[in-house]
Amino acid sequence: MDDKQELVELMTRYQAADRVAAEALANRLYPLLHRFYSSLGDHEQAGDLAQECWIRLHRARHSYRPPDPVLPWVFAIARHTRVDVFRRRMRRTGREVTLPEGMDFAAPAPAAPPTVLPLLEQLPASQKEVLLMLKVTGMSLEEVARATASSVGSVKQKAHRAYQTLRKLLAEAT
């Protein structure tokens, strides 16, 4: 059984309240979600975003329709989760009051080391997202198109532009 078919089977069993399938599915999807969020620049909050996404996946599990591929469904929810968390953060930031100098209540946490190639950080978010879905998670063009709510042609164009930009950046670096 191939990987995609196994995910469909696990998701179907998860919908039927199979606890073993739920754990297996979480073990398979959580690293992909964490890597996805981390590679999009949300290094410090990648774990929180992945957990928030899993909660949303759990609540929306009834909306998955077998035998459709699981990854486009998951990454569509992951994208929406990221946007919603970003919007919530922006609303909260707009209402926060900054403290005057010298009123530090807690020492800042040490910065996490970057885990993504610096060149990927220079790509536009939509190109980076498409590239990660295609190359890191191994999704097909059709699956990425479904996950990003765009056409296959748009996905191809974003990937092509990302490759061009990366080639240019690599040439400049050497």
C-alpha positions in Angstrom: 0.0 0.0 0.0 1.5 3.4 -1.0 1.8 6.3 1.4 -1.1 8.3 0.1 -3.5 5.3 0.2 -2.4 4.6 3.8 -3.2 8.2 4.8 -6.6 7.8 3.3 -7.2 4.6 5.2 -6.0 6.2 8.5 -8.2 9.2 7.9 -11.2 7.1 7.2 -10.6 5.0 10.4 -10.1 8.3 12.3 -13.5 9.5 11.1 -14.9 6.3 12.5 -13.4 7.1 16.0 -10.5 4.6 15.8 -8.1 5.8 18.5 -5.1 3.8 17.0 -5.7 5.4 13.6 -5.9 8.9 15.2 -2.6 8.4 17.0 -1.0 7.0 13.8 -2.3 9.9 11.7 -1.1 12.5 14.3 2.3 10.9 14.3 2.4 11.1 10.5 1.0 14.6 10.0 2.4 16.5 13.0 6.0 16.5 11.7 4.8 17.7 8.3 2.8 20.5 9.8 5.6 21.5 12.1 8.1 21.6 9.2 5.6 23.5 7.0 5.1 26.2 9.6 8.7 26.4 10.6 9.9 26.7 7.0 7.4 29.6 6.4 9.3 31.7 9.0 7.2 30.9 12.1 10.1 29.2 13.9 9.1 30.1 17.4 5.4 29.3 16.9 5.6 26.3 14.6 4.7 23.9 17.4 1.7 26.0 18.5 0.5 26.4 15.0 0.8 22.7 14.3 -1.2 22.0 17.5 -3.9 24.6 16.5 -4.1 23.0 13.1 -4.5 19.5 14.6 -7.4 20.8 16.7 -9.0 22.2 13.6 -8.4 19.0 11.7 -10.0 17.1 14.5 -13.1 19.4 14.5 -13.3 19.2 10.7 -12.6 15.5 10.3 -16.2 14.9 9.2 -15.7 17.2 6.2 -13.0 14.9 4.7 -14.4 12.8 1.8 -12.7 9.5 1.1 -11.1 8.5 -1.3 -9.8 12.1 -1.9 -6.1 12.6 -1.1 -5.6 13.6 2.6 -2.6 16.0 2.2 -4.4 18.7 0.2 -7.3 18.7 2.7 -4.8 18.9 5.6 -2.7 21.7 4.0 -5.8 23.8 3.1 -6.7 23.7 6.8 -3.0 24.5 7.7 -3.0 27.5 5.5 -6.3 28.8 7.0 -5.0 28.2 10.5 -1.9 30.2 9.8 -3.9 33.1 8.4 -6.3 33.1 11.3 -3.5 33.0 13.9 -1.8 35.9 12.0 -4.9 38.0 12.0 -5.6 37.3 15.7 -2.0 38.3 16.5 -2.4 41.5 14.5 -5.6 42.4 16.3 -4.0 41.7 19.7 -0.8 43.7 18.8 -3.0 46.7 17.8 -4.4 46.8 21.3 -1.3 46.1 23.3 0.5 48.9 25.2 4.3 48.9 25.2 6.0 49.3 28.5 8.4 52.1 29.2 12.1 51.4 29.1 13.5 49.6 32.2 10.2 47.8 33.1 11.3 44.4 31.9 9.4 41.7 33.8 10.9 38.7 32.2 14.1 38.0 30.4 13.6 37.3 26.7 13.9 33.7 25.6 17.0 32.9 23.6 16.5 33.0 19.9 16.0 29.7 18.2 18.6 28.8 15.6 17.3 29.2 12.0 16.3 25.8 10.5 15.6 27.0 7.0 18.0 27.9 4.3 18.4 31.7 4.2 17.7 31.7 0.5 14.2 30.4 1.0 13.5 33.3 3.4 14.0 35.7 0.4 11.2 34.1 -1.6 7.7 35.6 -1.5 5.4 33.7 0.9 3.2 32.2 -1.9 6.2 30.9 -3.8 7.8 29.5 -0.7 4.6 27.8 0.3 4.1 26.1 -3.1 7.8 25.0 -3.2 7.6 23.5 0.3 4.4 21.6 -0.5 5.9 20.3 -3.7 9.4 19.4 -2.5 9.2 18.9 1.2 5.9 17.1 1.6 6.0 15.5 -1.9 2.5 16.6 -2.9 1.6 16.6 -6.6 0.7 19.7 -8.6 -3.0 18.9 -8.4 -2.8 18.4 -4.6 -1.0 21.7 -4.1 -3.5 23.4 -6.3 -6.3 22.0 -4.2 -4.6 22.9 -0.9 -3.9 26.5 -2.0 -7.3 27.0 -3.7 -5.6 27.9 -7.0 -5.2 26.3 -10.5 -2.5 23.9 -11.5 -1.1 26.5 -13.9 -0.8 29.0 -11.0 1.1 26.5 -8.9 3.4 25.7 -11.9 4.0 29.4 -12.4 4.8 30.1 -8.7 7.1 27.1 -8.6 8.9 28.2 -11.8 9.4 31.7 -10.4 10.7 30.3 -7.1 13.2 28.1 -9.0 14.3 31.1 -11.0 14.8 33.3 -7.9 16.7 30.5 -6.1 19.0 30.0 -9.1 19.7 33.7 -9.2 20.4 33.9 -5.5 22.7 30.8 -5.7 24.6 32.4 -8.6 25.1 35.6 -6.6 26.2 33.6 -3.5 29.0 31.8 -5.3 
